[in-house]
Amino acid sequence: MTAGSAVSAAVSAAVSAAVSAVAELLPRPLDPVRSIKLKIGILLVAAFAAGFAFFWYRIGWLPPGTTVGTMAIVVLTSQVLAHGMTRPLREMTAAVRAMRAGDYSRRVRATARDEVGELASAFNQMSADLGAADRQRRELIANVSHELRTPITALQNVLENVVDGVAPADAATLSTALAQTERLGRLVAELLDLSRIDAGAHPLDRAEFALEPLLADVVAEASVAARGVRFTVDVSPPGAVVYADEGRLAQVVANLLDNAARHGPAGGEVRVTASVGEELVLEVADDGPGIAPPDRERVFERFTRGERAGGGGTGLGLNIARWVVDLHGGTIAVVDGPGCRIRATLPATAARPVAAGSSVATNSAVAAG
């Protein structure tokens, strides 16, 4: 910036500050008036009265009938025309009062192209967003309450049977209790991740690591939880190394495998394929009926679960998977193919910039499992 432009900017800033200071000192005699229409009428009458006063001062005479008639026409015209200007503001006031009572369905007519029309459009959008947020909050409470109640009830029944002597405290009974506590642990972990999603960015601990051992470990864990389902892993090229957050990437794979195991047929196969170049293309496919194209984006909404979901799916797994993929600067989506195929694409090297934050609150996803 040159010295002349700097001086000009300083002068403009000083003038703007002076104008703002003077504006703050000016009186506001119409503040007590509660109607904008009435304020407009008073403004016009006062302006015309000042004009007529100057006319009388210069001429020394005013026609009384014409003066009164002009004033009446001015007031009437201002009230008729101001109705369309102030009606949206009154509607917004009524809508805000309804929102305070929990009703977010009220909308304001936004046909004007001026500032009031823009305000009405913004208000309608805000009302829709608040309604959606309130609906999601209610759904969250209902879903979390249901998901917590189910394993707690099952665990309580198992323990009561053991205490009452109905069931022996053998390995099978304790295994059932352990499964319910593990289910509770998964739910709590997913809820913690959900809170991180709503909070915004979450740091990644990125490093280089071999992909094949990670997939083998995750598949081994999934095989224990999903007995009867066959898992296959194919990594190309063998021994491929990626640059990512190993723990978070394992979480993505685990959620995708859990989703596939829940929605695939009993005794079916889940295929995990990974191709590593400049990008990591990770795909998980099952033998299920797949997802219809119109529903492929909807399944990435929170707490949207497939019709055949069972065994304690929370509807958060794919939510968290998309969050992690977004944190890495990648994408995840349902793609065409036999069965259900979900493909995640992430940067595989450190050379590509990696996003440290994500807007997953608006791109919320869900676990079909």
N, C-alpha and C positions, 0 to 999 in steps of 0.2 A: 504494500500500500504506500502510495506517494504521500509526501507531506501535505499537498493540497487536498487530496481526498480525505486524509485524516482530519484536517481542519474542518472540511465540509461536514464530515460525519459528526464531529464534536459539536458543531453549530446546530445541526439538525436535532441532535439529542437534547441540547440545551433548550431549543425552541419547543420541542415536544414536551419536555419536563415543565417548562413555564406555562404552556397551554393547559397541561393537566392540573397544575397547581391552581391556576385561575379558575378552571372548571369546578374544582372542589370548593372554591370559595363562593361560587354563585349560589344564590338562594334557591330552594326548591319549594315554592309555595303550594304546589299541587300535590305534594306527598300525602296530605291527609285525605285526599279524595280517593275513594276505594274503587271507582270505576274508570277504566281507560276511556270508554266511550264518553263519559262525562268530562274527563280531562280534555279530550279532543274538542268537545263542544265549547268548553270554557276557553280553550286556547284560541279557537276561531272567533268567538265572541269578543275576547279581549283584543285580538288583533284588529278586528273590524272596528271596535270601539275606539282604539287608538287612531285608526285611520280617519274615522268620522270626527274625532276630536280635533285632529290636525286640520281636516277640511273646514270644520266650524271656526277654528282659530283663524284660518286664512280668509275665509269668505264671510264669516259672521252670521251664517244662517244655514239651517238644515231642515229639509222637509220631514216633519215628524212621522207621517204615515209611511213614507218610503224607507226611512231609517229603521223603524220598528219592523216593517215587513221584511226588509233585507236581513235583519238579525234573526227573525223567526225562520226564514228560509235557510239561512246558514246553519242554524242549530239542527233543524230537521234533516237537512241533507247530510250533515256530519254524522248524525246518529244512524241514519240508514246505511251509509257507506262504511261506517266504523263497525257495524255488526259483523261483517265478514272478517274484519281484522282482529276482533277481540273474541269471537266465538271459539277459535281453537285454543286460546289461552284459558277460557272457562272450562272447556272440555278437558284440557290437561290438568287443571286443578281438581276436577271431579275424578279423573282417572288416578291421580296421585292419592287421593283420599281412599279410593277403592283398593289401590295397591297396599296401603297401610293396613287394610283389613284382609289382605291375602288374595285379592282378585286381580290377576294380571291379564285378564282378557279384554280390558277396555282399550279401544283405539281411538285416535283423533283423526278427523278428516283433514287431509293434507293436500289440498288442491292448489293452494296459493304458491306462487313462485318466488315470493319475497322471503325475508328472513324468518317471518313467522311460519311460513310453509316449510322451510328447512328445519326449523325447530320442531315442528309437528312430526316431520318424517323421522328425525333423530329420536324423538320421544317414542314413536311407535316401535322403532328398532330396539330401543332400550327396554321398552315394556316386554317385547317378545323375548329378549335375552334374559331378562329377570324371570319371566315365566318359565323359560327352559331351565334356568339354574334352580329355581324352586322345585320344579318337577324332578330334576336329577337328584336334588337333595332328599326329597321324599322317597324316591326309588332307592337311593343309597341306603337310607335308614331301614327301609323294608327288606331289601336284599341282605344287608349285613345282619339284621336281626334274624332272618330265616336261616342264613348260613351258619350263624353262631349257635342257634337253638338246636339244629339237627345233630351235630356231633356232641354237643353237651348233653342232650337228652340220651343219645346212644351210650355215651360214656357213663352217665349216671345209672342207666339201666343195668349195664354190665357190672358196675361196682355194687349196686344194690343186690343183684343176684348172687355175687360172691359173698357179701356180708350175710345175706339171709340163708346161705347154704344151698340155694337153688342150683348154682353152677359152681364147679370146682375152680380153684385158682390155679389152673393148669396153663400150659403154654398157649393153647388155642384161645382161652379166654383172655389172657393177658395180651396176646397178639391183637385181638379185637380192640381192647382198650388202647393199645399203643397206636393202632391205625387211626382211631378217632383223635387222639392227641396230636398225631402228625398232621391230620387234616386241619385241626385248629391252628397249628403252627404255620401251615401254608397260608391259611386265610389271613392270619395276623401279618405275615410277611408281605402278602399282596396288598393289604390295606396300608401298610407303611409305605410301600412303593407308590400306591395311589396318592397318598398325601404328598409325596415328593413330586409327583406329576403335577398336582394342583399348585404346588409351591413354585414351580418353574424349573430353572436349570438345576442340574445335578452333576457334579464333576465326575469325569471318567478317569480310571486308572489304566491308561493305555500302555501297552508294551507288545513286543514281538513274541509270539509263541507258536508252537506247532499246532495245527488245526486238528489233525487226525486223532491224537490222544484225547483232546477235549471232547470230540464227538463220541469217541468210544466210551469215555467215562459217563457222559450224560445218557447215552443209550443203555448202558449197563444199569443205571439207576432207574430209567424208565421201564426196563424189562422186569424189574422186581415189582414195580407198582402195577404194571399192566400185564399180568400173567395171561398167557394164551395168545398174545400179539407178537408177531415176528418183526424184528427190526433189521434193516440192512443199511450199511453205510458205504458210500462211494465218494472218495475225495480225489480230485484231479487238480494238479499233479500230485502223486504220492509225496508225502513229506512236506506239503505246502506250509508256508509260514505266513501268518497275518499279523497286522498291527491293530489291536483293538483292546477293549477292556475284557479280559478273559472271563471274569466272573459274570459280567453282564451278558456277554455273548452266550455263555453256558445257560443263563437264565432264559434267553430267547429260545434256544434250542429245546430246553426242557419244556417250556410252555407250548411250543409247537408240537412236540411229541405227545404231550399230554392231551392236547386238543385232537390230534389225529387218532390216538388210541381210543378216546371216548367216542368219537363219531364214526370210526371205521367199524366194519362188521367183526363179530366175535371170531377169533382165530385168523384174522386178516393180517395183512402185511403193511408195515409203515416203512417207506423208503426215504432215506436221508441222502441227498446228493449235494456236493459242494464243489464249486469250480473257482479256482483262485488265479487271478491275473492282476491287473490294476485294481479290479474290484473283486470282492468276495460275493459270489452268487450262491446263496444257500436255499435249498428247496426241500420241503417236507411234503410227501404225498401219501395218501392212504387209499384203500379200496372202497371207500364209502360212495354214496350217491353224488357227492359234490355239492356245490353251492350255486344256486341260480344266479345269473348275472345281475338281476335287479337287487339281490340281497348281498352282493359281495362287498359293498361299502358299508352297509348297515351292520354287518357282523363285526365291524371294527368300532362299534359303539359300546359304551360301558354297559355291562350287565345284560347284553343281548346274547342269549344262549340258544344253541340249536335245539330243535324239537326233541331230539333223541339224547340230549345231554343228560348224564346221570352220574352217580357216584360222587357227588359233592363238588361239581364244577361251580366256581364262583362267578364266572362271567368277567373275570379281570385278567386272565392270562394273556390274551392277545392285546389287551390294553397295554399291559406292561411291555410286551414284546415290541409293539410299535413305538412306545416311548424310548426304549433302549436303542432301537434302530434309528430313530430320529436324532437321538443324542450323538450317534456316530455319523450323522449326515447322510444316512441311507434311506431306502424306501422298502415298504413291505406291502404285499397285496395278494389277493387270490387270483390265480391265473387259470387259463383253460387247460383242460387235460382230463384224462380218466381219473375218477375219484375227486377228492379235494386236494388241491395243490396250492400251497402258500409259499411264495418266493420272497426272500429278503435279499436286498442288494446293499452292500456296505463297502466303503473304501477299505482296501486291503493293505495299503502302504501308508507310511507316515508322511509322504510327500504331499498328499492331498489334504487341504485344510479340513479340520474336523469341527463340527459345531459343538460348542460347549453347552448350549441350551436348546430348548425345544418348545414349540407352541402346542404341545400335546394336549393341553387343556381344551383347545378348540378342536384338535384332531384326536379326540379320545377314541380308544379302541376297546374292543371287548374280547373276552375270551369266550370262545364257543365252548370252552370246557370248564 
